[in-house]
Amino acid sequence: MSRIFFLLIMMGLISLTACTYVKEYVKPPEDNLTPDPYMSNSVVTAKVKAAFISDPYLKNDAISVNVHRGRVQLSGFVDNKKESKRATQIAASVPGVLSVKNNLIVK
């Protein structure tokens, strides 16, 4: 009888230990809903290009946008320095952009 009682207590302790182990490694539901701190490169690229298209002062589709881990590189040709500076400002204002490297060439 005491042997069965001992086995039941041990099984209970083991199951409690297993529950504690699982609790430590399962994220709470609210953590699963938080956004990823790094947006994908393609999402940031699309947002920068969309911002260029929607800007009334930047009338140039010869700007190439490359993104790697939030770092944007602009290349291509613009008509003047004002457009070059404006492109940098627009790209920097897009969510997910950490830095902008402007390699634009003025025609």
C-alpha positions as CSV (number, residue, x, y, z in Angstrom):
1,M,0.0,0.0,0.0
2,S,2.8,2.5,0.9
3,R,4.5,1.6,-2.3
4,I,1.5,2.5,-4.4
5,F,1.1,5.7,-2.4
6,F,4.8,6.5,-3.0
7,L,4.4,5.9,-6.8
8,L,1.3,8.2,-6.9
9,I,3.2,11.0,-5.1
10,M,6.1,10.6,-7.5
11,M,3.9,10.7,-10.6
12,G,2.2,13.8,-9.2
13,L,5.5,15.5,-8.6
14,I,6.8,14.6,-12.1
15,S,3.6,15.9,-13.7
16,L,3.9,19.2,-11.8
17,T,7.5,19.5,-12.9
18,A,6.5,19.0,-16.5
19,C,3.9,21.7,-16.2
20,T,6.4,24.1,-14.8
21,Y,8.9,23.3,-17.6
22,V,6.3,24.0,-20.3
23,K,5.2,27.2,-18.7
24,E,8.7,28.6,-18.8
25,Y,9.1,28.1,-22.6
26,V,5.6,28.9,-23.9
27,K,5.2,32.6,-24.8
28,P,2.2,34.4,-23.4
29,P,-0.5,35.1,-26.0
30,E,0.2,38.9,-26.0
31,D,3.8,38.2,-26.9
32,N,2.7,36.3,-30.0
33,L,0.8,39.3,-31.2
34,T,3.6,41.9,-31.0
35,P,5.0,42.9,-34.5
36,D,8.4,41.8,-35.6
37,P,10.9,44.6,-35.0
38,Y,12.4,44.1,-38.4
39,M,10.2,44.4,-41.4
40,S,11.1,42.3,-44.4
41,N,13.3,44.0,-47.0
42,S,10.6,43.7,-49.7
43,V,8.0,45.4,-47.5
44,V,10.3,48.3,-46.8
45,T,11.2,48.5,-50.5
46,A,7.6,48.7,-51.5
47,K,6.8,51.3,-48.9
48,V,9.7,53.5,-50.0
49,K,8.7,53.2,-53.7
50,A,5.1,54.0,-52.9
51,A,6.2,57.1,-51.0
52,F,8.2,58.2,-54.0
53,I,5.2,57.7,-56.3
54,S,2.8,59.6,-54.0
55,D,5.1,62.6,-53.5
56,P,4.1,65.5,-55.7
57,Y,7.5,67.1,-55.8
58,L,9.5,64.0,-56.8
59,K,8.7,63.3,-60.4
60,N,11.3,60.7,-61.2
61,D,11.0,57.0,-61.7
62,A,14.7,56.4,-62.4
63,I,15.5,55.8,-58.7
64,S,16.4,52.3,-57.7
65,V,15.8,51.2,-54.1
66,N,17.7,48.4,-52.4
67,V,17.0,47.5,-48.7
68,H,18.9,45.2,-46.4
69,R,17.8,44.9,-42.7
70,G,16.3,48.4,-42.7
71,R,19.2,50.1,-44.4
72,V,18.1,51.7,-47.7
73,Q,20.4,52.4,-50.6
74,L,19.2,54.8,-53.3
75,S,20.8,54.8,-56.8
76,G,19.9,56.1,-60.2
77,F,19.5,59.5,-61.7
78,V,17.7,62.7,-60.7
79,D,17.3,66.1,-62.4
80,N,18.7,68.2,-59.6
81,K,20.1,68.2,-56.0
82,K,16.7,69.2,-54.6
83,E,15.2,65.9,-55.9
84,S,18.2,64.0,-54.5
85,K,17.7,65.5,-51.1
86,R,13.9,65.0,-51.2
87,A,14.3,61.3,-52.1
88,T,16.6,60.9,-49.0
89,Q,14.0,62.6,-46.8
90,I,11.1,60.6,-48.1
91,A,13.0,57.3,-47.7
92,A,14.1,58.2,-44.2
93,S,10.5,58.9,-43.2
94,V,9.2,55.4,-44.1
95,P,8.5,53.2,-41.1
96,G,11.1,50.4,-40.9
97,V,14.0,52.4,-42.4
98,L,17.0,52.7,-40.1
99,S,19.3,54.6,-42.4
100,V,19.5,55.9,-46.0
101,K,22.6,55.9,-48.2
102,N,22.1,58.2,-51.2
103,N,24.0,57.2,-54.3
104,L,21.9,59.3,-56.7
105,I,23.6,61.0,-59.6
106,V,22.4,64.5,-60.7
107,K,22.0,64.6,-64.5
